[in-house]
Amino acid sequence: MKRVIGTASMGLRAPIIKKGDDVNKAVIDTIKTAIDNGEIIPRDRDIVGVTETIVAKGEANYAGISDIAKDVATKFSGDEIGILFPILSRNRFAICLKGIAKPFKKVYLQLSFPSDEVGNSLVPDFKEAVVDNSSIFTEKEFIEKYGQPKHPFTGVNYLEYYRNLIKEIGVDIEIIISNDPKAITQKVKNVIVATTHTRKVLTDYLNAEKGVKAISLDMIMTKSIDGSGYNERYGLLGSNKSTEDMVKLFPRDAKSFADKLSDELTAVTGKKIEVLVYGDGAFKDPQGRIWELADPVVSPGFTDGLIGTPNELKLKYIVDNELGALDGEELESAMKDAISEKDIDLLGSMASEGTTPRQYTDLIGSLCDLTSGSGDKGTPIVYIQGYFDNYTTDN
């Protein structure tokens, strides 16, 4: 029978996962129920995506403000700290900010403009054609020039929000707005680089300056502090607000989790099931211009069968350029023959017109993130079928 459906991505409703729960069992039970209901018929190379949130919850991978403060205090001497280019987020950075600031008497906070690293706007409807990256504004000067900055979606004024957070814990704060990363070193020599994707280049850049000591967020909470959670590779990167004084860290053992779950699912279904742990997808909102990837990677752990990049042909080019004279069943048959046999004579120059090379894990993880959503769908498990199929796959 000819199959009509190609790739299908399904969000699976799972029980509420709490700190320390057996996530493997929850995933397996959910999928078994879907199979028993006839909602899923497993096939080889199906993919199960599990959100990093519930994997980290299963690991009980949490850290409190006091844990962060203790760790930061071991890395710097002195009463002042600089924080460079943090993301504008109540969920992603606010609790981390309180922990970082706590050991010090004064914080110098430098923000970039018109937006942060992932596109959260500090200056809505910014219309200047060219940003002067050498400009350095005080908070007062910035407000006089651009007005009170409010996030276009949430309405939060992050200058006010971050300033009040720091003052509430009894620490003085001075806010700087500039795209020049060295601007902060005019105020303080101890700096924490708070970006995600540019952290290494900025940290190296600042450490090349005489007298400056800079570290990045992935160097904080890399080991347990008084029994806390930790992440050896990513530290505070990828953390999310859990409570008003605690963050959930990125999962530590996502690779071993994926491998174990894959083996168990394969035993249950009799089919080879790939597994991927996913966080933020790597896509950009065209309206808000926000790049969703606030996590250090899309997937912190996955089975080996998901390593690599697709090797796909653009069918539209082949049809238009090489098989345009054919139609109906004749066209379909020629297309299948050409693809399955890699018939270069038939495909001609179009054989080189492949898709943009991206990692499977980035593509699949983004698909999972879009499927599960960030709201209250209650689908932290995603089941994907047909991802590795092509035009010649019928069953």
Buried (B, 14 or more C-beta within 10 A) or exposed (E): EEEEEEEEBBBBEBEEBEBEBEBBEBBBEBBBBBBEEEEBEBBEBBBBBBBBBBBBBBBEBBBBBBBBBBBBEEBBEEEBBBBBBBBBBBBBBBBBBBBBBBBBEBBBBBBBBBBBBBBBBBBBEEEEEEEEEEBBBEBEEBBEEBEEBBBBEEEBBBBBBBBEBBEEBEBBBBBBBBBBBBBBBEBBBBBBBBBBBBBEEBBEBBEEBEEBBBBBBBBBBBEEBEEBBBBEEBBBBBBBBBEEBBBBBBBBBBBEBBBBBBEBBBEBBEEBBBBBBBBBBBBEEEEBBBBBBBBBBBBBBBBEBBEEBBEBBEBEBBBEBBBEEBEEEEBBEBBBEBBEEEBEEBBBEBBEBBEEEEBBBBBBBBBBBBBBEEEEEBBBBBBBBBBBBBBEEEE
